[in-house]
Amino acid sequence: MQLFYNPNIDETTETFSFDKEESRHIIKVLRKKDSDILHVTNGFGLLFETKITLASDNKCIVEVLSVKKSPEPKFHLHLAVAPTKMNDRYEWFLEKATEIGIQEITPVFCDRSERKSINPERFEKIILSAMKQSNETFLPKLNPAISFKEFIKQKNEGLNLIAHCEETDKKSLKEVLKPNENVTLLIGPEGDFSEKEIALALENKFQPVTLGNTRLRTETAALVACHSVVFFNEISN
């Protein structure tokens, strides 16, 4: 199934049109025509089966035939991950985490972060493309990038975790997870979190965890954490 996206539709929508760029892609590139069936999501869990009623080079209008609602996830996974020095590695993480089933992502600038800026518009496009590619109907939320100190001050419901490489007493991620519990997990930059950041996280009730015996790159650690939480909940339900 090829999936299209329109965030401005809901269960009451009967007909709608795609924007100029998407319309051109549907008609000119994919060569869709009148009466062809398109599957569309709004990114909020709804899957629409639609039929093309107008197919022109710059405008594609469809009629809604049916709407299905995907079940809401029983848990919420929020990864706060430091941007990597090489931007393509972070983009790889965004793509794969979306395919696996993450709900929320926050880029966090840390003391040892080598990258101090991001391109949120490009990140959004990568997440959207990955959602469509994997036939997901929930679009993960990408939050604005913030500093570690700002993030720590926020209140996140559920389990708050920090994965760092310091030789301290830590439990494995698997040991602390509980079925259907919301999880917020911090992943640091190349060079790890600073001692000051780790201490600040512990002061704010973040629990230290380990993701295994090997030292992982930032994007690998984030993806391991993402898959571990999602898989744990899948086999627990």
C-alpha positions, 0 to 999 in steps of 0.5 A, spaced: 500 500 500 502 506 498 500 511 503 499 519 502 499 524 507 494 530 509 494 533 516 488 537 515 482 532 514 478 528 519 473 523 520 468 528 518 471 530 511 468 528 505 472 530 499 479 534 499 484 536 495 492 535 495 497 541 495 500 543 488 506 539 489 503 533 492 498 533 486 503 534 481 507 528 484 500 523 484 498 525 477 505 526 473 510 522 477 505 516 479 501 517 473 494 516 477 488 518 474 480 519 475 477 513 479 484 511 482 484 509 489 489 512 494 490 511 501 491 517 505 493 518 513 492 525 517 498 523 521 493 522 527 491 515 527 486 515 521 487 511 514 482 514 509 481 510 503 479 515 497 477 515 490 480 520 485 475 525 482 479 530 479 486 529 476 489 535 473 497 537 473 496 542 479 490 539 482 488 532 485 481 532 488 479 525 492 472 523 495 473 519 501 470 512 501 471 509 508 475 511 514 479 507 519 482 509 526 488 505 528 489 503 535 492 508 540 499 506 542 498 503 549 505 507 551 509 513 549 516 513 547 520 520 548 527 520 546 531 526 547 537 525 543 543 530 542 545 531 535 550 528 532 556 531 528 555 528 522 548 530 520 546 524 516 547 519 522 542 523 526 537 523 520 538 515 519 536 515 526 530 519 525 528 515 519 529 508 523 526 510 529 519 512 525 519 506 522 520 502 529 514 506 532 517 512 536 512 517 538 516 523 540 523 526 539 527 532 542 534 534 539 538 536 546 544 540 546 549 538 551 556 540 554 560 536 549 555 537 543 559 538 537 553 540 533 549 546 535 544 547 530 539 543 526 535 543 520 528 542 523 524 542 516 529 537 513 528 533 519 520 533 519 520 531 511 525 525 513 520 523 519 514 524 514 517 520 509 519 514 513 512 514 516 509 514 509 514 508 507 512 504 513 505 505 512 504 508 519 498 512 521 501 516 527 506 522 525 512 522 531 512 529 534 519 533 533 520 538 538 524 544 537 531 543 539 533 545 546 539 545 551 540 539 556 538 544 562 532 546 559 530 539 558 531 536 565 526 542 567 521 539 563 516 534 567 515 528 563 510 523 565 512 516 566 519 513 567 525 518 566 531 515 564 538 517 562 543 512 558 550 514 559 557 511 559 560 512 566 562 506 570 557 507 575 551 503 578 546 502 573 541 497 571 539 495 564 534 498 560 530 491 560 530 491 568 527 498 569 521 497 563 514 496 565 508 494 560 504 500 557 509 505 561 511 512 558 518 512 557 523 518 556 530 517 555 536 521 554 541 519 549 548 523 549 553 526 544 559 523 542 563 524 548 557 522 552 554 527 557 558 531 562 559 529 569 555 535 571 549 533 566 549 526 569 549 529 576 543 534 574 539 528 571 540 524 577 537 530 582 531 531 577 529 523 578 532 521 572 534 513 573 541 511 569 541 505 565 545 501 560 544 499 553 549 493 553 556 491 554 559 495 548 560 502 547 555 505 542 555 511 537 549 516 539 545 514 533 546 507 534 544 507 542 538 511 540 535 506 535 537 500 540 533 504 546 527 505 541 527 498 538 528 495 546 522 499 548 517 498 543 519 490 542 518 490 550 511 492 549 509 488 543 511 482 547 508 484 553 501 485 551 
